């Protein structure tokens, strides 16, 4: 059976119709489920970005950034195979650094 590597874009709304998630996905090899693969975005109901990053075969990978509802950065760090890796930084809603954490 030929492997299908086609990526599909999914857009999942809130009940109000506002966009909640937008991400790329691919069908599993056994064709039983969708797997997130590629760029991912999450939005607050007010339309502001909540989070963005990338998936690889269903696991978070690379740089991810989370935002407070007011648009200020809330957290930023890297994932490796679905787990936090390296230094993650956290900010309050006014943009002041709150903490840093090193995930070894």
BAGU-296757 format. One line per 10 residues: their letters; for each residue x, y, z of N, C-alpha, C. Coordinates in nm, 3 decimals. Each point is the difference from the previous one (the first is absolute). Example, Ala and Ser with C-alpha at 12.3 -4.5 7.8 and 13.67 -1.06 7.14 Angstrom:
2
as> 1.319:-0.569:0.780:-0.089:0.119:0.000:0.090:0.120:0.000; -0.035:0.105:-0.072:0.082:0.119:0.006:-0.077:0.109:0.073;
This chain:
104
xxxxxxxxxx> 0.084:-0.118:0.000:-0.084:0.118:0.000:0.089:0.125:0.000; -0.031:0.095:-0.083:0.077:0.123:-0.013:-0.026:0.092:0.120; 0.107:0.056:0.055:-0.011:0.090:0.114:-0.044:0.138:-0.047; -0.101:0.058:0.067:-0.051:0.132:-0.033:0.055:0.101:0.099; 0.090:0.088:-0.045:0.060:0.102:0.086:-0.067:0.136:-0.015; -0.119:0.003:-0.059:-0.070:0.126:-0.022:-0.039:0.062:0.133; 0.031:0.128:0.016:-0.043:0.073:0.119:-0.133:0.069:-0.029; -0.085:0.000:0.098:-0.131:0.064:-0.009:-0.008:0.107:0.108; -0.064:0.110:-0.029:-0.017:0.108:0.097:-0.134:-0.018:0.070; 0.003:-0.003:0.132:-0.123:-0.009:0.080:-0.023:0.135:0.065;
xxxxxxxxxx> -0.125:0.044:0.000:-0.040:0.122:0.071:-0.118:-0.036:0.088; 0.020:0.013:0.130:-0.100:-0.038:0.098:-0.053:0.127:0.068; -0.131:0.026:-0.007:-0.055:0.123:0.058:-0.050:-0.018:0.143; -0.016:0.114:0.068:-0.077:0.004:0.125:-0.147:-0.014:-0.039; -0.086:-0.019:0.099:-0.144:-0.008:-0.028:-0.052:0.128:-0.063; 0.067:0.112:0.026:-0.041:0.129:-0.057:0.036:0.013:-0.147; 0.084:-0.091:-0.049:0.047:0.006:-0.137:0.139:0.058:-0.014; 0.051:0.065:0.105:0.136:0.055:-0.003:0.101:-0.114:-0.007; 0.110:0.022:-0.070:0.102:-0.103:-0.016:0.069:-0.029:0.132; 0.008:-0.130:0.036:0.067:-0.042:0.123:0.136:-0.064:-0.031;
xxxxxxxxxx> 0.004:-0.092:-0.096:0.124:-0.068:-0.039:0.014:0.001:-0.151; 0.123:0.011:-0.047:0.035:-0.021:-0.140:0.131:-0.078:0.000; -0.001:-0.113:-0.067:0.122:-0.080:-0.002:0.003:-0.092:-0.121; 0.121:-0.044:-0.031:0.014:-0.098:-0.108:0.002:-0.139:0.062; -0.050:-0.094:-0.077:-0.010:-0.137:0.049:0.013:-0.095:-0.118; 0.031:-0.123:0.033:0.006:-0.104:-0.102:-0.072:-0.124:0.053; -0.040:-0.085:-0.091:-0.068:-0.123:0.037:0.104:-0.103:0.046; -0.033:-0.074:0.106:0.089:-0.105:0.047:0.017:-0.106:-0.109; 0.108:-0.075:0.008:0.028:-0.101:-0.101:-0.113:-0.103:-0.011; -0.064:-0.032:0.113:-0.109:-0.098:-0.006:-0.135:0.065:-0.033;
xxxxxxxxxx> 0.005:0.131:-0.027:-0.118:0.077:-0.044:-0.114:0.002:0.102; 0.033:-0.008:0.131:-0.103:-0.002:0.103:-0.013:0.131:0.077; 0.102:0.090:-0.012:-0.006:0.125:0.075:0.088:0.106:-0.063; -0.030:0.124:0.035:0.081:0.113:-0.044:0.112:0.023:0.101; 0.118:0.039:-0.050:0.116:0.028:0.084:0.047:0.142:-0.031; 0.012:0.081:0.103:0.052:0.136:-0.021:0.144:-0.009:-0.050; 0.028:0.077:-0.105:0.134:-0.003:-0.060:0.020:0.131:-0.074; 0.088:0.084:0.050:0.024:0.130:-0.060:-0.046:0.111:0.092; -0.030:0.115:-0.058:-0.030:0.120:0.075:-0.133:-0.009:0.075; -0.003:0.056:0.122:-0.118:-0.001:0.087:-0.022:0.140:0.057;
xxxxxxxxxx> -0.126:0.044:0.002:-0.037:0.127:0.063:-0.126:-0.022:0.084; -0.002:0.065:0.116:-0.120:0.004:0.084:-0.034:0.146:0.024; -0.130:0.031:0.001:-0.046:0.137:0.016:-0.094:0.012:0.120; 0.003:0.118:0.061:-0.103:0.034:0.098:-0.127:0.034:-0.077; -0.112:-0.003:0.070:-0.127:0.028:-0.067:-0.007:0.143:-0.053; 0.082:0.091:0.058:0.003:0.139:-0.049:0.083:0.016:-0.127; 0.059:-0.110:-0.049:0.078:0.003:-0.123:0.149:0.011:0.020; 0.045:0.032:0.121:0.144:0.009:0.027:0.062:-0.139:0.003; 0.124:-0.008:-0.045:0.073:-0.127:0.001:0.026:-0.043:0.144; -0.021:-0.128:0.030:0.026:-0.056:0.133:0.131:-0.078:0.002;
xxxxxxxxxx> 0.030:-0.069:-0.110:0.118:-0.086:-0.005:0.032:-0.034:-0.144; 0.129:-0.020:-0.028:0.037:-0.052:-0.132:0.131:-0.076:0.010; 0.013:-0.099:-0.086:0.119:-0.083:-0.004:-0.018:-0.106:-0.108; 0.080:-0.105:0.010:-0.003:-0.106:-0.101:-0.014:-0.137:0.064; -0.060:-0.089:-0.077:-0.010:-0.141:0.036:0.077:-0.081:-0.103; 0.053:-0.112:0.047:0.060:-0.098:-0.090:-0.052:-0.137:0.042; -0.076:-0.062:-0.086:-0.059:-0.131:0.029:-0.076:-0.001:0.132; -0.077:0.107:0.026:-0.086:0.007:0.118:0.065:0.051:0.126; 0.128:0.033:-0.004:0.071:0.050:0.118:0.049:0.142:-0.023; -0.010:0.083:0.105:0.051:0.136:-0.010:0.150:-0.005:-0.026;
xxxxxxxxxx> 0.046:0.094:-0.085:0.142:0.006:-0.033:0.040:0.144:-0.029; 0.124:0.033:0.032:0.051:0.133:-0.031:-0.054:0.109:0.091; 0.010:0.124:-0.046:-0.039:0.117:0.078:-0.151:0.013:0.010; -0.050:0.019:0.121:-0.142:0.027:0.027:-0.010:0.130:0.078; -0.104:0.077:-0.029:-0.025:0.125:0.070:-0.146:0.005:0.041; -0.024:0.034:0.127:-0.135:0.018:0.053:-0.019:0.147:0.033; -0.125:0.046:-0.010:-0.031:0.141:0.023:-0.114:0.015:0.100; 0.004:0.110:0.075:-0.113:0.037:0.084:-0.111:0.049:-0.092; -0.121:0.006:0.052:-0.114:0.041:-0.082:0.014:0.144:-0.051; 0.079:0.082:0.071:0.021:0.139:-0.043:0.105:0.012:-0.110;
xxxxxxxxxx> 0.057:-0.112:-0.045:0.097:0.001:-0.108:0.145:0.000:0.044; 0.025:0.018:0.129:0.138:-0.002:0.051:0.050:-0.145:0.010; 0.127:-0.017:-0.025:0.060:-0.134:0.007:-0.011:-0.054:0.143; -0.039:-0.127:0.013:-0.015:-0.066:0.130:0.112:-0.101:0.026; 0.040:-0.073:-0.103:0.103:-0.103:0.017:0.064:-0.029:-0.135; 0.127:-0.042:0.007:0.069:-0.036:-0.123:0.109:-0.100:0.032; 0.008:-0.103:-0.082:0.103:-0.100:0.018:-0.009:-0.106:-0.110; 0.086:-0.097:0.009:0.008:-0.105:-0.102:-0.053:-0.133:0.051; -0.050:-0.077:-0.094:-0.040:-0.138:0.025:0.089:-0.091:-0.081; 0.027:-0.117:0.055:0.067:-0.108:-0.072:-0.082:-0.126:0.022;
xxxxxxxxxx> -0.055:-0.053:-0.105:-0.081:-0.123:0.005:-0.111:0.010:0.104; -0.068:0.116:0.005:-0.116:0.017:0.087:0.029:0.040:0.143; 0.128:0.022:0.034:0.035:0.038:0.137:0.077:0.132:0.000; -0.026:0.081:0.105:0.074:0.126:0.012:0.149:-0.028:0.005; 0.078:0.086:-0.066:0.145:-0.018:-0.006:0.068:0.135:0.011; 0.112:0.003:0.068:0.076:0.124:0.011:-0.069:0.103:0.090; 0.030:0.126:-0.023:-0.051:0.107:0.085:-0.134:0.052:-0.052; -0.097:0.006:0.089:-0.130:0.059:-0.026:-0.011:0.128:0.080; -0.050:0.105:-0.061:-0.020:0.128:0.068:-0.149:0.029:0.012; -0.039:0.066:0.111:-0.139:0.031:0.029:-0.014:0.148:0.035;
xxxxxxxxxx> -0.106:0.063:-0.053:-0.024:0.142:0.022:-0.139:0.022:0.058; -0.018:0.111:0.074:-0.133:0.036:0.047:-0.073:0.077:-0.110; -0.124:0.037:0.026:-0.083:0.065:-0.102:0.049:0.139:-0.039; 0.093:0.057:0.080:0.057:0.131:-0.032:0.133:-0.011:-0.075; 0.046:-0.124:-0.026:0.123:-0.020:-0.074:0.124:-0.011:0.088; -0.018:-0.008:0.132:0.113:-0.014:0.092:0.034:-0.148:0.016; 0.129:-0.029:-0.004:0.044:-0.140:0.016:-0.036:-0.046:0.141; -0.065:-0.115:0.008:-0.039:-0.057:0.129:0.093:-0.111:0.044; 0.042:-0.083:-0.095:0.082:-0.116:0.035:0.066:-0.055:-0.125; 0.103:-0.076:0.024:0.066:-0.082:-0.101:0.018:-0.138:0.059;
xxxx> -0.017:-0.100:-0.083:0.015:-0.137:0.046:0.082:-0.077:-0.103; 0.095:-0.079:0.050:0.084:-0.080:-0.089:-0.046:-0.145:0.003; -0.047:-0.048:-0.113:-0.043:-0.138:-0.013:0.116:-0.076:-0.063; 0.065:-0.079:0.078:0.118:-0.074:-0.047:-0.038:-0.118:-0.086;
